[in-house]
Amino acid sequence: MGSSSLFTSALSGMNAAQLGLATTQHNIANASTPAFTRQEVQTSSRAGQQTGAGFIGQGVDISSVKRIYDQFLTTQVLQEQAQANYLSAYHSAMKQIDNLVADPTAGASPAMQDFFSAMNGVANSPESIPARQTLLGNAQFVANRFQAINQRLTDIADGLNGQVTSSVNSVNTYAQQIATLNSNIKLSIAAGQGQQPNDLMDQRDQVISQLNEEIKVSVQVQADGTATVFIGNGQALVINEQAMALRTVQSASDPSKLEIGYKSGSVTISMQQSSLQGGNLGAYLTFRDQSLEPARNALGRVAMGLASSINQQNQLGQDLKGALGGNVFNTATPYVVGDAGNTGTAVISAAISSVSALTTSDYQLRFDGASYSIVRLSDNNVTNLGAALPQTVDGFTVSLTSGAAAAGDSFLIRPTANGARDISVAINDPNKIAAAAPMRTAATLTNSGSGLISAGTVNSPPPPNANLQNSVTVTFVDATHYTVVDNTASTTLVGLPGTVYNPAAGATLSFNGWTAQITGAPVAGDTFSIVKNTNATGDNRNALLMAGLQTQNLMDNGTASLQGAYGQLVGEVGAKTHELDVTSRAQSNMVAQTVASQQAVSGVNLDEEAANLLRYQRAYQAAAKAMQIAGTMFDALMEIGG
């Protein structure tokens, strides 16, 4: 082997060592650079030169500078990070509702407690104007509480729209950056004859990671080095050098909501919102649809339950001026809106028929051209309504107000969404609190038997029977038979020979919208009267019934009280917040572990790089020494030749 071959081999070694040193220093310099992937010089031995003694090596070639990169681990990091951002953003949003509804002083529960305490005050002193004024003040307070909580939820929803818009803008910015990097990478690979531009690819991975924090993505790297990025159910966000765009659009089914649309050419197509999982954007949409709006519905349901039950009972009573009671609260009506794509002329309305049967769900009414159906959106339960309206479902009645529906038309119905927003006090006159019952009973003083009649109650629901305050007389024909006559209407309600009466069991009488019980042992000629209640400022019968509504199971089909239903809202929000707190912290730990695994492969280890510096330094020195020897040999040859 000649000195020239030794010189060439030594030079290749020096070049390899020099590139190794440069690459090692590059790794050290970028040890803290986000998304940087450790690089390593790839070398290969040159083909040997054949001699009589065999093949003698010719040195080393640099084949490439390789990224130490694991696609599987990188993909796993993306998946874990998207979920971590999703849970963190969802948890932060949930804490806002949890702090709002569970506040022991500013929540609705203490306001309802104060209202019913004031109602008990009226029951204790039904003639007291100050007690009645206190009740109206607490009625205003509880209405204000519901309105304030609802307004805060509205503010959260408005802020959420801004966050959704900002997130969509970030997604579009990152997509454009990825497309630009795809172009640069593609050109660099072509110019480098297939060699990969490692640092550009690291930059692209970093942008993909930032995009993944906003919305969960999946990535496919193509043969030309470009990355195709998908979101949702497989919609391409970046293809080669082209970036698609997302847009916020007004929901076709609910104009108050923003939805995410996919821009295809000049047309924006609404995407399936539930497919946008992971990242901040997925959290915002899920929080709005699965937590915020159900919480607003649940709050509205309690407000409607309070207002409706108090109104109904007040209407069955008599106020301080002797008039039948009216509404204490103004109540909301269900929110109904037709889909923007409807082609028919139908105008649909809805009205509450039973607060007890209401759920916290929204509904969608559909028409297929022949019949209506309604979908409970919380569980997708479908109820077929037939060809004609009105029909009643889950405590509300759906009616066709005007026009006609066309096949494919649909309508969003939110029965309780505005319940807390629209509750207000309907009266400001304390005299109009109907604490008394509008009728009273009495046993004639000349009765000689031991029969007794109860104070009587007004049958519900309102409005009261038109004959409620008519004068009615119950006369015992003998000890076991009685007749009933409506004196005001000159009508015999029960004629001779009378209704059988069992003294051992007594009897329940229910006429003209009232119910009373007779007990004991009346005798022939004994009479009992049911008449209009007059001069009864001290009567508290209806106030007691209104106060008793606090503990009655008025909600959830008779399984929960008003405060129990509100407690369910607080409990559900609290449980979800706690769940997200736990899962978010667990997911953060999972991300840390996954990143550690990925960095163990791709990250820069400074100790290892320091060792490499020494190794390449010595390799360079050794190659330089070989070159020096080659030079000495060449000089010796020149001397011989001279």
HELIX and SHEET records of a PDB file:
HELIX    1   1 SER A    3  ALA A   29  1                                  27    
HELIX    2   2 GLN A   71  VAL A  101  1                                  31    
HELIX    3   3 ALA A  108  ASN A  124  1                                  17    
HELIX    4   4 ILE A  129  ALA A  191  1                                  63    
HELIX    5   5 ASN A  198  GLU A  214  1                                  17    
HELIX    6   6 GLN A  273  SER A  275  5                                   3    
HELIX    7   7 GLY A  279  PHE A  287  1                                   9    
HELIX    8   8 ARG A  288  LEU A  292  3                                   5    
HELIX    9   9 GLU A  293  GLN A  315  1                                  23    
HELIX   10  10 VAL A  355  ALA A  357  5                                   3    
HELIX   11  11 GLY A  419  ASP A  422  1                                   4    
HELIX   12  12 PRO A  430  LYS A  432  5                                   3    
HELIX   13  13 ARG A  541  GLY A  548  1                                   8    
HELIX   14  14 LEU A  562  SER A  602  1                                  41    
HELIX   15  15 LEU A  606  GLY A  641  1                                  36    
SHEET    1   A 2 GLN A  39  SER A  45  0                                        
SHEET    2   A 2 VAL A  60  ARG A  67 -1                                        
SHEET    1   B 2 GLN A  49  THR A  51  0                                        
SHEET    2   B 2 GLY A  54  ILE A  56 -1                                        
SHEET    1   C 4 VAL A 217  VAL A 221  0                                        
SHEET    2   C 4 ALA A 227  ILE A 231 -1                                        
SHEET    3   C 4 GLN A 235  ILE A 239 -1                                        
SHEET    4   C 4 GLN A 242  ALA A 243 -1                                        
SHEET    1   D 3 ALA A 245  GLN A 250  0                                        
SHEET    2   D 3 LEU A 258  SER A 264 -1                                        
SHEET    3   D 3 VAL A 267  SER A 270 -1                                        
SHEET    1   E 2 PHE A 329  ASN A 330  0                                        
SHEET    2   E 2 SER A 424  VAL A 425 -1                                        
SHEET    1   F 5 TYR A 335  GLY A 338  0                                        
SHEET    2   F 5 SER A 410  ARG A 414 -1                                        
SHEET    3   F 5 TYR A 363  PHE A 367 -1                                        
SHEET    4   F 5 TYR A 372  ARG A 376 -1                                        
SHEET    5   F 5 ASN A 381  GLY A 386 -1                                        
SHEET    1   G 3 VAL A 347  ILE A 352  0                                        
SHEET    2   G 3 PHE A 396  SER A 402 -1                                        
SHEET    3   G 3 GLN A 391  VAL A 393 -1                                        
SHEET    1   H 5 MET A 439  ALA A 443  0                                        
SHEET    2   H 5 THR A 527  LYS A 532 -1                                        
SHEET    3   H 5 VAL A 472  ASP A 478 -1                                        
SHEET    4   H 5 HIS A 481  ASP A 486 -1                                        
SHEET    5   H 5 THR A 491  VAL A 500 -1                                        
SHEET    1   I 3 LEU A 452  ILE A 453  0                                        
SHEET    2   I 3 TRP A 514  THR A 519 -1                                        
SHEET    3   I 3 THR A 457  VAL A 458 -1                                        
SHEET    1   J 3 LEU A 452  ILE A 453  0                                        
SHEET    2   J 3 TRP A 514  THR A 519 -1                                        
SHEET    3   J 3 ALA A 507  PHE A 511 -1                                        
END                                                                             
